[in-house]
Amino acid sequence: MDKKKAAAPLVCHGHSRPVVDLFYSPITPDGFFLISASKDSNPMLRNGGTGDWIGTFEGHKGAVWCCVLDKPAFRAASASADFSAKLWDALTGDELHSFEHKHIVRACAFSEDTHYLLTGGFEKILRIYDLNRPDAPPREVDKSPGSIRTLAWLHSDQTILSSCSDMGGVRLWDVRTGNIVRTLETKSAVTSAEVSQDGRYITTADGSTIKFWDANHFGLVKSYDMPCNMESASLEPKYGNKFIAGGEDLWVHVFDFHTGAEIACNKGHHGPVHCVRFSPGGESYASGSEDGTIRIWQTPNHNEDDPFVANGPSGEGKDVAAEVAEKVEALDLTDEKKQPGDDEGSKTDV
C-alpha cells in the first residue's frame, strides 16, 4: 500500500526549549485554540487552525509539563516543575490563581463542567480544586501508587483516569469514594492517555504499544505494536478511523484504526516527538518535539465522503461494542508491578 505524502506542515516557532504537551480546545464561536507546554516555562496560546501565535502565559519559574483549556477556552491551566499549577485568563493572559504544591506538578485537567481543576505529580496525590473558591483547601483523593504522569476526567466527572511515571497501568478512580476501582494493565508506563471526543474510547501509549480501551466497560478494543517507542497517541475525533502516534524516531505516524496499517509518515522534526493531538474537527493534527517546534499537519483523506463513521465502517456488520463485550471478561486486573521510570528532573529542570 502506497503511503500518501502529507502536505508541508505549518511550523510554529516561539518556544526556546522542548515542547512536551499540547491541548486543543473544543470548537467555540471564535474558532478553536491550541495551547502548548514547554520546558522553557512559558505556555503559549495559538489559533488552532492556522497556528498563529495569540499570546504567552508568563509567570512560571520552571518547566511546564502540562497545559489545558476549559470548554469555552476562556481559562487555561498549567502544571509546572516550580511546584505549582496556575490558572490563567485565556483572553488577557493574566494569572488568576497559583495553586502551590510541595513537589513537581506533572499533570492538570479541567472537569467537564469547568468548575474544578485536577492536579497530580511527584507527591503522588490527586488534588481537586474548586475554581469557584480557589483559596479553599483542595480535596485530596487517596494517594496514587506512583508519581502521577497523566490525568483525565470521564463519565461526567464521576471518574478520574491517571497513569504513573514509574509503573505500568491506567488507574480509574471513583470520585465519590476516592478509591481506585479498576486498573487497565500495560507492560510499560503509560506516557499518554486520551479520552476520545465522544467519550467512548481511551487511547494509551506505553512503550512501543498503542492501545484502545472501551471507556465504559474498560475492555481492550485494539492493541498495536509500533515500530519504536511512542510517547503520545491520539484518535481522530470525527470518523474514528485513524490514529496518530509520535515518539523516539522523530516522525509523526498516521495509522488505520481498524487494521493498524500505516497510512502516512510525516518527517520534519529534528528531535523526538513528545506529544501529538488531533484538532477537534479532525482535519489536522499537531505535534510537539524536543526540537522546540510545533508542527500542524493536514489529515490525509479527511473529507465528508469518508466511508467510515465515528465508531467503525458504516457497512461493518459487527459493532465495535460487541467486540468489546467479548473481551471484557479477559480484562486483567492484577496488582500493579513497579516498572523502571524516568525522572522528570529538578524543581526548575534546567
PyMOL commands that set and color helices and strands:
alter all, ss='L'
color gray80, all
select helices_A, chain A and resi 320-328
alter helices_A, ss='H'
color red, helices_A
select strands_A, chain A and resi 10-12+19-24+33-38+44-47+53-56+64-69+75-80+84-89+95-100+105-110+116-121+126-130+139-141+148-154+159-164+168-174+179-195+201-206+209-214+220-225+230-235+242-247+252-256+262-266+273-278+284-289+294-298+308-309+312-313
alter strands_A, ss='S'
color yellow, strands_A
deselect
rebuild
show_as cartoon
